[in-house]
């Protein structure tokens, strides 16, 4: 297996032997770069790359909506159990979290990792979407 590949949609990906994943960077529409991870598991690599490329296009066009979906899922929890500053709005919640990593499994479904913007004492937020871009759920980590 090659140590790196150059994909027209995903850019340069490097094989990470320790995790058995392809890693690289993705450019957001804002011009900011984030970590990109591809786990092809049992899919042929060319198929996993195609699906991840489609998933990346969705993320690039819908990242603001993705942040709002996370806000919809966690805003009440934040306002009820975590805030020391008083309740915030959905839009403020979405503005404060920052995408730091995009992961793709073999079906191209995006898993978005966010810095919590100090909303949850430094816990990362992971948001899962299906391959069609429908929000599934979010979780706190760390």
N, C-alpha and C positions, 0 to 999 in steps of 0.2 A: 504494500500500500504506500502511496506517495505521502510524504510528510506534509505537503501543503497543496492546495488547489486554488485556482482563481476562477470564481464563478461570476458570470456577468451580472447577476442580481445581488448576490451576497458578498461579493468581493473576495479578498484573500482569506482563506480558512486554513488553519494549521491543526494537525492532529495532536491531541493531548493524550499521550499514552497512559497517563496516570488515571484519567477519568473515562477513557474510551469515548471521547467526544471531539467534534470539530469546533474550534473557537476562532473568533475574529472580531471585527467591529462593524457596526451598522451606523449609517448616517441618518439622523432624523431630519424632518423638514425644517426644524429650527436651526440646522447646521451643527448640532451637537452630536458627538459620537457616543455610542453605548456598546457594551460588550454584547457579542452575539454567540450563542451556543447552539450547536446542532447535534442531536442524538439520533442517528439514523436507525439504530437498533437492528431490526430484521429486514428493513426495506433496502432495496438496491440504492446505492448512493445517488445515482442520477435522479431517481424518483424522489428521494428525500430532499435533494437540493431544489428540485422543481417546486415541491410543496412548500418548503421553507421560503423560497423566493416569493411565492404567492402570499404566504403569511406575512412576510416582511412588508410587501406592498400594502397589505391591509393595515398593519401597524402604522406605517408611515402616513397613511391617509386617515387614520382613526384614533391616533394616540390620545387626543383630547377627549374623545368619547370614552375611551378605555379608562382614563383617569376619573371621569364622571361616574362610570360604572363602579369603580372601586369606592368612590365617595358615597354612592347610593348604598353600597353594601356595608360600609364601616362608619358612616357619619353618626348614626344614632349611638353606636357603641362609644365612639370618641366623645360625643357631647354628654353622654350619661356617665361614663366611667373614667375617662382619661384627662379631660380638660381641666386645666388650672386657670385658664384665661377666660372661661365662659364659653358658651356655645358659638360655633362658627357655622357658616353656610356651606352648602354643597360645593359651590364655586370656589370658596376659600380652601376647602379641603383639597379639591382637585388641583388648585394652583400650587399648593405647598408640597405635594408629593412629586418626586422626580424619577423618571425612568432611568434605570442604571444598567439593566440587562434584559435581553430578549432571548428566550430559549424556545427551541422548536423540537418536538418529538418527531417520530417517523411519519405522522399524518399531517404535519405542517401546522398543527394547532399551536398558537403562541401562548407562552407562559411569560408574563411580564413581571419583572422585579423592580420595585420602587424603593427609593430612599424615603423614609417616612416624614421628612421635613420636621422632625422633632414632635410629631403628633403622638407617637407611641413609644416614647423614651428610647428611640434608636432602633426599634424593631424594624426589620424589612417587611415590606408588603409584597406578597406574591399574588398575582391575578391570573386566573386560568380562563382561557377562551377556547371554544371549540374551533374546528378547522374552517367553519363558516363565519367566524368572528363574533359569535354569540357568547356573552359573558356567562361563565359557569359559577365561579366563586372566587373569593379572595381569602388569604390567610396571613396571619402575622408570624414572623420567624425571628429568632435571635434573642 
